[in-house]
């Protein structure tokens, strides 16, 4: 230990930090301080009074491995603080590690920036030979965070308890067992932070580490990035960033690469060349939590400030997207005399599927609302004819059938998600048609009223207990059904369902899940089902608690929204200078990007009005316009953008050739319908996303 320390290590270095207070925070947070203890401990701590919010590991702030064995770093070395200096508004601590090959100089710099403490960790290799098989780290312990529940945006939701039931390989599972490691590539994160929530002495607390994502110089693997996540301890939780190694589900050096499994991702070390300098920027945040299940909301708000996705510069124009999507919709319209409709799949067949991936009923509403903008008489004709045919779908005790095959003339398939979404389309079509006048909506009303009766009756039964959040999609059309037909049962059923889902999901012991049909796990569609349901009941009743619930579900949905532009390796996406901000990660199981979030941009905008938050309105505009990228000259746009080491199917023999790819061939109709559906709602609201004044 150096003797000439410029500032005594037993002195307290005070940094004024204002902890962020949001809707999930109770009371005013106390002002913490940053402390550096004297030798021999030399520990860096962030404290609030007598309480330690964060502290460096007991072995020292810096940990570096210089070996690799059994698919994981080994031969860890640690260093304690040797010097503390105050430089303007920076507090700088430094240390050193001596190796046979030379000296590794270590330096941390801390500065208050508004609500956060920024840390910049600097590694400088002074050896004459490379420091091989090296792993660098950033480690911060949250004392008392026992059995902490994590939210890793787009990856893991309070441990993914629902997805865990599909098998340990399908989703990232975090149980909180001591020693469990959950570390994922930074480019997998929708927002680059790892947050935890726990109960300590009857109070809910939260902590998060944000990072500035980056790939590594001198990396052993091509396109190797820092990893981010946590390690569970006996009486604490450690927030961690490593220079490449990933771990999950009890396995080292793996990544979630396929829909149903992890694969090996070995040898993620770096070979530090002489005079190499590596810096890693991170932010630490500790905060009280008002209610169980809300601990992620403070760091989400912070992430939206650190990574503001507000710029629409260079993004496709709103009006152009609408016309291109309309052109593609016309290509999917089957102009058949007896059974006209919008075909779901690529190719020459005729399969009309209401809801989920088919969205055959969506143009019936959207093209009526957009008719004036589109200035094409054909739009109105297609809308009317398609809906008039879809109302011929047969019913049974579970509702109506969803899929019509023009080849056989048969109807088939039923599920709650698709029925709820189709009912919403019919309700919106009836409402806009009544406003426009001159349209016979009686067949549509008969169909919708019958569907509402079936599902309201089901929901009002004492034994109604839906399997997942999927039946949340019935709530909004039931609210609209009540407004259209005055049936009190529709209102009672909508309120009952909303309150049922609030009990199940607001504390996140059972996160929103099951809103998509090709995964049974935590997903953004499930969060959207809750968001839409709570908002619809609020707009029907104006009771503030429903708006609070809608805000919670909206925030969960936003955690799947990419808030930053992920740098892409050579490939299709980089060819197009693809911007990831505003796109959404599908689910904890399907880890690619899609345009689904476009569907609820009008609701995010309305929440911005209710909550007086222009940032939500800007986010809605960015989400819609950014998702208009990659539309080709034919108006076509595929579904799966590979922003991370994941493909839904295909060759993963070379992981480094997957990220940056694009599955353009899978052009199911929802990719078009959601844009038109959202644009129609904006049109009714009098909003033009090309002419923002925020």
Number of C-alpha atoms within 10 A of each C-alpha: 13 10 7 9 13 12 14 16 24 12 12 15 18 14 19 17 22 19 21 19 17 16 15 19 22 14 11 12 16 14 13 22 18 22 21 24 17 16 15 12 15 23 20 23 23 24 19 17 11 7 11 18 26 25 22 21 19 13 14 20 27 25 19 22 19 19 16 18 9 9 16 19 22 16 12 13 15 16 18 26 28 22 21 22 17 14 10 7 12 16 19 18 23 20 21 19 17 13 12 8 15 16 16 20 16 21 21 22 21 21 20 17 13 12 15 19 21 20 21 17 22 16 21 19 22 20 19 12 15 19 23 18 19 24 27 23 21 22 21 23 24 24 16 19 24 20 20 28 28 28 27 29 26 30 27 25 30 26 26 29 22 21 27 20 13 15 12 16 19 23 34 27 26 26 19 22 14 15 13 20 24 29 29 28 27 25 26 26 29 27 28 28 27 26 27 26 26 23 17 12 6 7 12 20 24 28 28 29 24 25 25 14 22 19 18 18 17 18 21 18 17 14 17 23 22 25 26 32 27 28 21 24 22 13 13 18 29 24 27 20 28 23 26 30 29 27 26 23 19 13 17 20 22 21 26 30 25 22 20 17 16 21 18 16 20 19 18 25 27 23 18 24 18 16 15 16 15 15 14 20 18 20 20 21 24 25 26 23 27 18 16 17 23 22 29 28 23 25 29 24 15 19 20 18 13 18 16 15 21 21 13 20 9 10 16 19 17 19 16 13 22 22 15 19 24 23 15 18 21 15 14 24 18 20 14 11 7 9 19 22 30 29 26 24 19 13 9 9 14 23 21 29 29 28 24 22 19 25 28 29 29 31 31 30 27 28 26 22 27 24 17 13 13 17 10 12 10 12 22 21 14 22 23 23 18 23 24 20 16 26 17 15 16 14 14 9 8 14 20 22 22 24 21 22 16 19 9 8 9 12 19 13 12 16 17 22 23 27 25 26 23 27 29 26 25 26 25 24 27 23 15 17 19 13 11 11 9 8 12 13 18 11 14 22 19 12 19 25 20 15 23 27 18 17 23 23 14 17 22 16 10 7 8 12 12 14 9 20 29 25 27 28 29 30 32 27 27 33 29 25 28 20 16 15 12 12 16 14 18 27 23 17 24 32 22 16 27 29 16 16 22 20 11 16 20 20 16 21 17 21 27 32 30 26 29 22 15 11 21 21 29 33 31 30 26 28 30 29 30 35 29 24 30 32 26 25 26 21 14 18 13 12 11 11 12 24 21 16 23 28 21 25 27 24 21 29 26 27 26 28 28 27 29 24 16 21 18 22 18 14 14 18 22 14 11 10 12 20 20 25 25 30 29 28 33 25 28 28 30 25 28 27 26 20 27 23 28 28 22 23 25 23 23 26 23 19 20 18 13 10 13 11 14 15 18 22 24 23 25 25 25 26 29 31 24 26 28 23 21 20 16 11 8 11 17 20 24 19 19 23 27 24 25 25 24 26 25 16 11 9 11 15 9 7 20 16 16 21 23 23 22 21 16 15 12 15 19 20 24 25 26 28 25 24 27 27 28 21 28 26 21 20 18 11 12 9 15 14 21 14 8 11 8 8
